Amino acid sequence: MKIKIKLLTLVMSLGLLVAINSSSQAQGPPPPPTGGHGSQGNQTGGSAPIGGGSAILLLLAGAYASGKLLRSKKSDLSILQQ
């Protein structure tokens, strides 16, 4: 029963993180300045996507946490078997 609860908690946590990640977006470009600037005219920057980096961060954090969990389970089992 405890394993099912832990698994459900893990799945729901990962689902929540994915949902938050998919809804996070960078800001739009700023409004153009009132006067001309530079010799090329008005140049505005684009919006920077942050979704890819945060997805990689979440995947690596999940892999690290699951590795730590598996190592702790193995050490708990080896202590109990002795």
N, C-alpha and C positions, 0 to 999 in steps of 0.2 A: 504494500500500500504506500509506503514511504517513497519507493522508487517511482511509482506512478505520479505522485504529487510533485516530486522533484523534476521529473521529466516534463510534466505539464507546466510547471513554473519556468523551466528553461525554454520551452517552446514559445510560451506566451511572451517571455522577455525578449527573445530574439524577434518575434513578430512585431512587438512594439518598437524595437530599435529599427527594424526595417521600415516600418510605417513612418517613424519620425524622420528617418534618413531620406525617404522618398519625398517628403513634404518640404524639406529644407532646400531653399533656392537662394542664389545670390541676388543682390539688389540689381535693379535695372540701371541703365546708364544715366549719368547726371544730365540735367538740361543743358543745352548749348549756352555758352557765354554770350552776353549781350553784344560785346564788341568783337571784332575780328582779332585773332591772335596768330602769330606765326606767319610764315610766307605762304603756307599751303591752305589757308582758310581755317574754318572751324573744324577741329578734329576731336571727336569724342571717343572715349574708351568703351569697350564692351563690358558685359557683365561676366564675371568669372564663375564658372561652375564649381561647386564644392561637393557635389554628390559623390564623385568617384573617390576622392580622398577619404571622406568620412566612411564610405562603404569598406574601403581597405582597412581603415582603422578598426571598424567594428568586427570585421572578419578575423583580423589578427588578435584582437582582444578575446574573441570567442574561442579561438584556437588555443590561446595561452591559458584561459580559464579551464577549458576542458582537459588540457594536459595536466594542469595542477590537480584537478579533481580526480583524474585517473591515477595519478601518482599517489595521492593521499589514500584512495581506495585500496590500491595494491599494498601500501605499507600497513594499512589497518588490517587487511586480510592476513598478511604475513605475521603480524603480531598475534592475531587470534589463533592461528594454526600452530603456534609454538607452544 
